[in-house]
Amino acid sequence: MDFILPQYQARLAILLRLLINGLAAHYRSLLALVLSLCLSACATSPPKQPDNICAIFKEHRSWYKAAINTQEKWGVPVHVPFAMMYQESSFKHNAAPPMEYFLGFIPTGRASDAYGYAQAKTMTWDDYVRETGNSWSSRSDFDDAMDFMGWFIYKTHKINGVSKWDANKQYLNYHEGWGGYKRRSYHAKPWLIKVAKKVGNRSYRYAKQYKQCKEELDASWFWRTFIN
């Protein structure tokens, strides 16, 4: 830049930095868009028979592996997080609370920042990442969401003494938080108590179904993992 007059060199340097930063921001946005499109294209679709856990595992074989990993890591029975996930997202990877509107047509945002298979809120997900070290995890990834739910159910048992097998009370903790459950805030929400009972009933049905196909699932999982 020696050929440029000194009084203009500083201004030119600023302009160059602005240009470089602008290009970097542009390409970051473009990269984020491409990654988002790729993830959407590769995302697993919700199961065709969500009321039958055996059908779910036969359709999405990798989900069974994730469920077993969660069971072995956190001591959580397979059917409990699945019953809770059904209620939270219907197994949709990009599930989010509905958009709220002012005057019926002006979007004002969503009721919360819950997102993904587990409908995990950002703050709770950050706690999970910090405690587990799973820094590359994503709420739209099934394995990560299942591990998150296993962690939460495990913590609920440790903090509030709720059995890992009790989907009803586990769901109340999941919805109200550990402090809210201790304060019994759900007593002021009759609708939530009904929903928690639905989760408990679904968990019971899933457990009965799982007993009928567990042996077959374990055999096929072993064959694919160690033979193929």
Secondary structure by P-SEA (a helix, b strand, c coil): cccccccaaaaaaaaaaaaaaaaaaaaaaaaaaaaaaaaaaaccccccccccaaaaaaacaaaaaaaaaaaaaccccaaaaaaaaaaccccccccccccccccccccccccccccccccccaaaaaaaaaaacccccccccaaaaaaaaaaaaaaaaaacccccccaaaaaaaaaccaaaaaaccccccaaaaaaaaaaaaaaaaaaaaaaacaaaaaaaaaaacccc
